[in-house]
Amino acid sequence: MSSSADGASPAPLGVGLRIRSYDVADEAAVVALWRDCGLLRPWNDPHKDIARKLTEQPELFLVADLPGRPVVGTAMAGYDGHRGWVYYLAVAPDQRRLAMGRQLMQAVEARLLALGCPKINLMVRSDNQQVMDFYQRLGYAQDASVSLGKRLIPD
């Protein structure tokens, strides 16, 4: 059963790669991918993050898959009417350097643009130069702002 609200069928990209909306059956594979990619942190329960996302714009939670591999990439996005945000961009370590991250970001950008989103923001840990370089190659630049946060619900 798909959690996708967009009703669109997945479009094939590259050699068997398709990018589609998240399906509830993907949860274990998504969390395993995030763990393999080093995205999990003790203060963020990935299962709660997924459940929360499914209550708001679930069509902006994207999964990349290949024949025989249900989840090789993810991107979670949202749009609040002012800015779009991207979280949990991940590509399986053995599938990197094959343009999957670029294709996931292009899919996110297209969906946000279709909603009228004028700008996308994302956060990268300051010590992750490899990811900073990836986003710069896609045209993203560091903004002159500081990200602040406050936890309202402890996980």
N, C-alpha and C positions, 0 to 999 in steps of 0.2 A: 504494500500500500504506500503510495507516494504522499509525502507531505507537501509537494509542490502545489502552489496556488496558481501557477502561470499556465498550466495545462499544455505547455509546449513540449513537443517531443525533442529528445536530445539530438543534437546535430553532431555527426562525426567530424572530427578534426584530425588532421595528420593521419598516421597509420593506426587506425582503430581507436584512437583517443576520442572520447566524447566528454563534453562538459554538460552537466545536467543539474537540476535542483536536487538537494539532499532528500533522501528517503529514510524513513525511520529505521529500516533494516540496515542502514549504513553505520549506525552508531558505534558498534564495537570496532569496526575497521577504521573509522575516522579517529577515534580516541587512540588506537594503536599507532596510526600514522602520526598524529600530533606528538605522541610519546617518542617515536623513532626520530622525529625532527627536532626534538628538544624544546617544544613549545609549551609543555605543561609546567605549571608552577604550583607549589603547595597551596597558595591562597586562591587559586581558581580551580573549582571542580569542573572538569570538562563536560561531565554529564549534565550538570546544572546549566552550564553555558549553552549547551545544545538545546536543552528544554526551554530556556529563556528565549533563544533565537526563534524557536518554532512558534512562539506566540506573537512575534513581530516580523513581518516581511520574510516569511520562510523561503520565498522564491529567490531571495538574495543570498541564500546559503548554497554554495555551489560545490559540486563534487566532480572530479575528473576520474574516469575509469578507462580501463583497457580490457580487451577480451581476456577473460580468465582472472582479472584482477579488479575487484569491485571498487577499490578506492586507492588511487595513486596521487591524488591531489585534492586540496580543498581551498576555498576562499569564503569567508563569511563577511557580508557587507550589510550596510544599513544606510538609510537616508532619512534625515530628520526635517527635511524641508529647507535646510540651510546648507548643510554639508553632507557629503557621503563619507562613510568610514569603512575601512577594510581591516579585518582581523583574521587570524588563523590562516594566512596564506601558507600552504605547505605543499611540498612535492616530495614523494618518496625518494630517499637518498639514492637509490639505484636508478632513478629516472631523471635525475637532474641533468642540466645542460642539454635538454632535448626540447626546449621552448615551452614546456608545460606551464611553468610559472607565468611566462609572458601571455600564453593563451588564456589562462585563468584570469589574469588581470584585464585582458582585453574583453573577456566576457563580463566581468564585473563592471568595467567602465561603460560598456554598451547598455547594460541593464540600468545603471544609475543615470546615464544620459537620457534614456527613454523616459525616466521619471522626472526629467527636468533638473537634475542635479548639476549645479554649476562648478563644484570643486570637490575633490576627494582628499581626505586626510587619512593618514595612517601613522602608526607608531612603530619605531624600530628601536630595539635596545641600543644604547649609545656605543657599546663595545662590539657591535656586530657589523663590521665594515663590509663583509662580503654581501650582506643583504642591503646595506646602504648603496653599494655599487650597483647591485641588481636594479633597485628602484631608480637610481640616477640614469641608468641606461634606458629605462622606460619613460624618462622625461619628468620624473619627480624631483623636487628640490627641497632642501631643508628650509622650513619657514622660520621666520624670526619670532618664534613664540616658544613658550615652555608649557609642557603638558603637566597639569596638576590632576590629582585624583584623590578621592575620598571614598572609602569602602562603606556602603550603607547596610549591606547584608553580608555577614561573614559566611564564607563557604566552609 
